[in-house]
């Protein structure tokens, strides 16, 4: 029989290990990092022969290795931090992320008509990636602090806006639900939407599920969906943000499903069509490492279409294994969630896992033409800095909660349990 002193000894030994928390998650991260190196090294061959870049594949390999090493070091540091520290700094981190995302529209670098990056010397920082994680962090804090009364709180005010100031009921709704819970999600989606529409959708979906798990009244959740739908219609009608780009992508997607494409020359193929050709070429077992034929035809095989490139070289069998790895991240998060004694770490873990898994699924569905093009990268695999960095930060937070579950170090503040009525 184990004694309290045995548990204390285990806790001290765990604190001195570098890799703590859920071991399965560490293995998944290691596998994805290895796949990233293989994909980036082979897929950047086209860029190496481009006269405008004049750089070898070894350059892009070294760059990706540096990003992965730095990100994994940050991940190790993040998973050592007590998750109560995350709760404490959730508000300032969220505000800073919003300000940085807004600033990118004034000082950021623009690509394909969208301002997404802030130049930092040789690197480019994408604040929207930070804001995605910060929104989940802040929303987990807001929901956790209201668990004792969350099932009685109304979140969505009436559409009769002229009563918001005069009606005591409406003022209470704004004070207790709208401002603390709904507005952070609305602001995040609003500032992300003009540059990266699919990321705004991703934040909305993850936040909605967090509110569902956080016991927000289902009627309020349906109202939020209705408001979001009305907002999208209004934005498209007024042609705000990147509405024109979104409409073009939807039209292209519909065109691919409704018309024959057999007579189209290869130079007229869309990126999605080329990715489907790459998947077809890969078959069950793949063409072999470094043997992709479509990498010279796809515009971004190393980022936006990394999954299709992986299928072409390694085949559908290994691609299914890769898909299972992303789903496994979510299932491990559910297991960690079940062991949490309080609401904040549980909501944080599920929200972050939703971001990562849903982003991977969106990327994969684009490559097989199930949804219109989104520009979402494949987490931890696609070439890129900000996405990889903040994905590892998110996973570091998940591992931090897992570590504290193992050490049984969560205190249970009154009224914070997800199961308390």
C-alpha positions in Angstrom: 0.0 0.0 0.0 1.4 3.4 -1.0 1.8 6.1 1.7 1.7 9.9 1.3 5.5 10.0 1.6 5.7 7.6 -1.5 3.5 10.0 -3.5 5.6 13.0 -2.4 8.8 11.2 -3.5 7.2 10.4 -6.9 6.2 14.0 -7.2 9.8 15.2 -6.5 11.3 12.7 -8.9 8.8 13.7 -11.6 9.7 17.4 -11.1 13.3 16.6 -12.0 12.5 14.7 -15.2 12.7 16.8 -18.4 9.7 15.1 -20.2 6.8 14.9 -17.8 3.1 14.4 -18.2 1.4 12.2 -20.7 4.0 10.0 -22.4 1.8 9.1 -25.3 1.6 12.8 -26.2 5.3 13.1 -26.1 5.6 10.1 -28.5 3.1 11.7 -30.9 4.9 15.0 -30.9 8.2 13.2 -31.6 6.7 11.2 -34.5 5.1 14.4 -36.0 8.4 16.2 -35.8 10.2 13.5 -37.7 7.5 13.5 -40.4 7.9 17.3 -40.6 11.6 17.0 -41.3 10.9 14.4 -44.1 8.1 16.4 -45.7 9.8 19.8 -45.6 13.1 18.4 -46.9 11.5 16.7 -49.9 8.8 19.2 -50.7 11.0 22.2 -50.9 13.0 20.9 -53.9 10.9 23.1 -56.1 11.8 26.2 -54.0 15.5 25.2 -54.2 15.4 25.4 -58.0 13.5 28.6 -58.0 15.7 31.4 -59.3 14.1 33.9 -56.9 15.1 31.9 -53.8 18.4 30.6 -54.9 18.7 28.4 -51.9 19.3 24.6 -51.5 16.9 22.1 -49.9 19.5 21.9 -47.1 18.8 25.5 -46.2 15.1 24.9 -45.8 15.9 21.7 -43.8 18.1 23.6 -41.4 15.5 26.3 -41.1 12.8 23.8 -40.2 15.1 21.9 -37.8 15.8 25.2 -36.0 12.1 26.0 -35.7 11.4 22.5 -34.4 14.2 22.5 -31.9 13.3 26.0 -30.5 9.6 25.0 -30.4 10.3 21.8 -28.5 12.5 23.6 -26.0 9.7 26.1 -25.4 7.3 23.2 -25.1 9.5 21.6 -22.4 9.6 24.9 -20.5 5.8 25.4 -20.8 4.9 22.0 -19.5 6.9 22.8 -16.3 4.7 25.8 -15.5 1.9 25.3 -13.0 -1.4 25.7 -14.8 -2.6 28.1 -12.1 0.0 30.5 -13.5 -1.8 30.3 -16.9 -5.0 31.2 -15.1 -3.4 34.2 -13.5 -1.9 35.5 -16.8 -4.8 34.6 -19.1 -6.3 38.1 -19.2 -3.1 40.1 -20.1 -1.9 37.4 -22.6 -5.3 37.7 -24.3 -5.3 41.5 -24.5 -1.7 41.5 -25.8 -2.6 39.0 -28.5 -5.5 41.0 -29.6 -3.4 44.2 -29.8 -0.7 42.4 -31.8 -3.3 40.9 -34.2 -4.8 44.4 -34.8 -1.3 45.9 -35.2 -0.5 43.5 -38.1 -3.0 45.3 -40.3 -1.0 48.5 -39.9 2.7 47.3 -39.8 2.4 43.7 -41.0 3.6 42.1 -44.2 0.9 41.4 -46.8 0.7 38.2 -48.9 -2.1 37.5 -51.4 -4.0 40.5 -50.3 -4.0 39.5 -46.6 -1.9 41.1 -43.8 -0.8 38.3 -41.5 2.8 38.7 -40.4 4.9 41.1 -38.4 8.5 41.1 -39.7 11.0 40.4 -36.9 14.4 40.5 -38.6 14.8 37.3 -40.5 11.6 35.9 -39.1 7.9 36.6 -39.5 5.5 36.5 -36.5 1.9 35.7 -37.1 -0.1 37.1 -34.1 -3.3 35.3 -35.1 -1.7 32.0 -34.1 -1.0 33.5 -30.6 -4.5 34.8 -30.4 -6.1 31.4 -31.1 -4.3 29.9 -28.1 -4.9 33.0 -26.0 -8.7 32.9 -26.7 -8.9 29.3 -25.5 -6.9 30.2 -22.4 -9.0 33.2 -21.5 -12.3 31.5 -22.2 -11.4 28.6 -20.0 -10.7 31.1 -17.2 -14.0 32.9 -17.7 -16.1 29.7 -17.8 -14.3 28.1 -14.9 -14.9 31.1 -12.6 -18.7 30.9 -13.2 -19.4 27.2 -12.9 -21.5 27.7 -9.8 -24.1 29.7 -11.7 -23.2 29.1 -15.4 -26.4 27.1 -16.1 -28.5 30.1 -15.1 -26.6 32.8 -17.0 -27.9 34.2 -20.2 -25.2 35.2 -22.7 -26.9 36.5 -25.8 -28.7 39.8 -25.4 -31.9 40.6 -27.2 -31.8 41.8 -30.8 -33.7 44.9 -29.6 -30.5 46.9 -29.1 -32.3 50.0 -28.0 -33.2 48.2 -24.7 -29.7 47.3 -23.8 -29.2 50.4 -21.6 -32.7 50.9 -20.4 -33.7 47.4 -19.4 -32.3 46.0 -16.0 -32.6 42.5 -17.4 -30.5 43.3 -20.5 -27.9 45.1 -18.4 -27.6 42.0 -16.3 -27.2 39.8 -19.3 -24.4 42.0 -20.6 -22.7 42.2 -17.2 -22.9 38.5 -16.4 -22.7 36.7 -19.7 -22.1 38.9 -22.8 -19.1 40.8 -21.7 -17.1 38.1 -19.8 -17.9 35.1 -22.0 -19.2 36.0 -25.5 -17.3 39.2 -26.2 -13.8 37.6 -26.0 -14.8 35.1 -28.6 -16.5 37.8 -30.8 -13.4 40.1 -30.6 -11.0 37.3 -31.5 -13.0 36.2 -34.5 -13.5 39.8 -35.6 -9.8 40.7 -35.6 -8.7 37.4 -37.2 -11.4 37.3 -39.9 -10.1 39.9 -42.3 -6.7 38.2 -42.8 -7.5 34.5 -42.1 -11.2 33.6 -42.3 -10.8 29.9 -41.7 -8.8 30.6 -38.5 -11.7 32.8 -37.2 -14.1 29.9 -37.9 -11.7 27.5 -36.1 -11.6 29.8 -33.0 -15.4 30.0 -33.1 -15.9 26.2 -33.3 -13.4 25.5 -30.5 -15.0 28.2 -28.3 -18.5 26.9 -29.0 -17.6 23.4 -27.9 -15.8 24.7 -24.8 -19.0 26.6 -23.9 -21.0 23.4 -24.4 -18.7 21.4 -22.2 -18.6 24.3 -19.7 -22.4 23.9 -19.2 -23.6 27.0 -20.9 -27.3 26.8 -21.5 -28.0 25.0 -24.8 -30.6 27.6 -25.8 -27.9 30.3 -25.6 -25.5 28.2 -27.7 -28.2 27.9 -30.4 -28.6 31.7 -30.3 -24.8 32.1 -30.8 -25.0 29.9 -33.9 -27.8 31.9 -35.2 -26.0 35.2 -34.6 -22.9 33.8 -36.3 -24.8 32.7 -39.3 -26.5 36.2 -39.6 -23.1 37.8 -39.2 -21.6 35.7 -42.1 -24.5 36.7 -44.3 -24.1 40.4 -43.5 -20.3 40.2 -44.1 -20.7 38.5 -47.5 -23.5 40.9 -48.5 -21.4 44.0 -47.6 -18.3 42.3 -49.1 -16.2 42.9 -46.0 -12.8 41.4 -45.2 -11.8 38.7 -47.7 -15.4 38.0 -48.7 -14.4 38.1 -52.4 -11.7 35.6 -51.9 -14.0 33.3 -49.9 -16.7 33.5 -52.5 -14.1 32.6 -55.2 -12.9 29.6 -53.3 -16.5 28.4 -52.7 -17.3 28.8 -56.3 -14.2 26.9 -57.3 -15.1 24.1 -54.9 -18.6 23.9 -56.3 -17.3 23.9 -59.9 -15.0 21.0 -59.1 -17.9 18.9 -57.8 -20.4 19.7 -60.5 -18.4 19.8 -63.8 -16.1 17.3 -65.5 -12.4 18.3 -65.2 -11.0 15.5 -67.4 -10.1 17.7 -70.4 -8.4 20.5 -68.4 -4.6 21.0 -69.1 -2.4 20.7 -66.1 -1.4 24.4 -66.1 -5.1 25.3 -65.5 -5.6 22.9 -62.6 -6.3 24.4 -59.1 -4.1 23.6 -56.1 -6.8 21.2 -54.8 -7.0 19.3 -58.1 -3.2 18.9 -58.0 -3.3 17.7 -54.5 -5.9 15.1 -55.4 -3.7 13.9 -58.3 -0.8 13.6 -55.8 -3.0 11.5 -53.5 -4.0 9.3 -56.5 -0.4 8.9 -57.5 0.5 7.8 -54.0 -1.9 4.9 -53.9 -1.8 2.5 -51.0 2.0 2.4 -50.5 3.2 5.6 -52.0 5.9 6.5 -54.6 8.7 6.5 -52.0 10.6 9.2 -50.1 11.8 11.9 -52.5 9.9 10.5 -55.4 7.0 13.0 -55.6 6.1 14.1 -59.1 3.5 16.7 -58.1 5.7 18.7 -55.8 6.9 20.8 -58.8 3.2 21.4 -59.8 1.7 22.2 -56.4 2.3 25.8 -55.2 2.7 25.1 -51.5 3.3 21.3 -51.0 5.4 22.1 -47.9 2.5 24.0 -46.1 -1.0 24.2 -47.4 -1.0 20.8 -49.1 1.5 18.9 -46.9 -0.9 16.0 -46.3 -1.4 15.4 -50.1 2.4 15.5 -50.5 2.8 13.0 -47.7 0.2 10.6 -49.3 2.0 10.8 -52.6 5.4 9.8 -51.2 4.3 7.5 -48.3 0.9 6.1 -49.3 -2.6 6.0 -47.9 -1.8 3.4 -45.2 0.7 5.7 -43.5 -1.5 8.7 -44.2 -4.3 6.9 -42.1 -1.7 6.4 -39.4 -1.0 10.1 -39.5 -4.7 11.0 -39.3 -5.0 8.7 -36.3 -2.1 10.5 -34.5 -4.1 13.8 -34.7 -7.3 12.1 -33.4 -5.2 10.4 -30.7 -4.1 13.9 -29.5 -7.8 14.7 -28.8 -8.5 11.3 -27.2 -5.5 11.8 -24.9 -6.9 15.2 -24.0 -10.2 13.7 -23.1 -8.4 11.3 -20.7 -6.5 14.2 -19.1 -9.8 16.1 -18.9 -11.4 13.3 -17.0 -8.7 13.3 -14.4 -9.0 17.1 -13.7 -10.6 18.0 -10.4 -11.4 21.6 -11.4 -12.9 23.3 -14.4 -10.1 25.6 -15.7 -7.5 22.9 -16.5 -10.1 20.6 -18.0 -11.6 23.2 -20.3 -8.1 24.4 -21.2 -7.0 21.0 -22.2 -10.0 20.2 -24.4 -10.0 23.6 -26.0 -6.4 23.4 -27.0 -6.8 19.8 -28.3 -9.8 20.9 -30.3 -7.8 23.7 -32.0 -5.0 21.3 -33.0 -7.2 18.4 -34.1 -9.8 20.5 -36.0 -7.0 22.4 -37.8 -5.5 19.1 -39.0 -8.9 17.8 -40.1 -9.6 21.1 -42.0 -6.3 20.8 -43.8 -6.9 17.1 -44.7 -10.5 17.8 -45.9 -9.2 20.6 -48.2 -6.7 18.2 -49.9 -9.4 15.7 -50.8 -11.9 18.5 -51.8 -14.4 17.9 -49.1 -14.4 21.6 -48.2 -13.2 24.8 -50.0 -9.6 25.9 -49.7 -8.8 27.3 -46.3 -5.0 27.9 -46.1 -4.7 25.9 -42.9 -1.4 24.2 -42.3 -0.9 20.7 -41.0 0.0 21.2 -37.3 3.7 20.4 -36.4 4.3 19.1 -40.0 3.9 22.0 -42.4 6.8 24.4 -42.9 6.3 27.5 -40.8 7.4 29.2 -37.6 4.5 30.8 -35.7 2.1 27.8 -36.3 4.6 25.3 -35.0 5.7 27.4 -32.1 2.1 28.0 -30.8 1.1 24.4 -31.4 3.9 23.3 -29.2 3.0 25.9 -26.6 -0.6 24.5 -26.6 0.7 21.0 -26.2 3.0 22.2 -23.5 0.0 23.5 -21.6 -1.8 20.2 -22.0 1.2 18.3 -20.7 1.4 20.7 -17.8 -2.1 19.8 -16.7 -1.3 16.1 -17.3 1.8 16.4 -15.1 -0.1 18.1 -12.3 -2.8 15.3 -12.5 0.0 12.8 -12.0 1.4 14.8 -9.1 -2.2 15.3 -7.7 -1.3 19.0 -7.2 -4.6 20.6 -8.2 -6.4 22.5 -5.5 -10.1 22.5 -6.0 -11.5 26.0 -5.5 -15.1 26.1 -4.4 -17.6 26.3 -7.2 -15.1 25.5 -10.0 -16.0 21.9 -10.7 -17.6 21.2 -14.1 -19.9 18.7 -12.4 -21.1 20.9 -9.6 -24.7 21.9 -9.9 
